C-alpha cells in the first residue's frame, strides 16, 4: 500500500532528489543533462529556502517520488523549478503532480508572489498541457523579467500572473 506524504525538503533528501530529477530528465525524450548543468541541486537549502523560496518532496515509505521548488527571484517574482514525479505516481489514482503544485501555489499566495515563471523542454507535451491547464501562458525568453538558469538550450518558457488558482 502506498503512503504518500508531501513535506519540506531536508538536507538528507539531496541524493534521492538528484536521482529522481536526473532519472526523469534523462528518460530518452530529450538531451541528457547532469547535476553539473543544474548546480542548484547541490545546494537546495541555499538556493531555495534562504532566498525566500521553498522546496518540497513527495515520499512513499521514505522514498522520494516527487519534487517541486519555488525560487524567489525578485519582488513578487518566483520561478517554478524541479517539478518531477516518478512515472508510477503520475495521473490516476495519485494525482501527485497536482498535489505538489497545490503546495507551491499555496506558498506563493501566502508569501505575496505575483508572478511565476518556468522553463520546460520543447518536446514535453504532457508538461506543457499541465501548465496551460493551470493558467500558464507561453512566452518568449526575451520577455522574461528575470534571468534564471535552465539546463536545456531548447526550451519553452511559461508565465502565470496572480491571482493563482
Buried (B, 14 or more C-beta within 10 A) or exposed (E): EEEBEBEEBEEEBBEBBBEBBBEBBEEEEBEEBEBEBBEBBEEBEEBBBEEBBBBBBBBBEEEBBBBBBBBBBEEBBBBBBBBBBBEEBBEEEBBBBBBBBEBBBEBBEEBEBBBBBBBBBEBBEEBBEBBEEBBBEEEEEEEBEEEBEBBBEEBBBBBBEBEBE
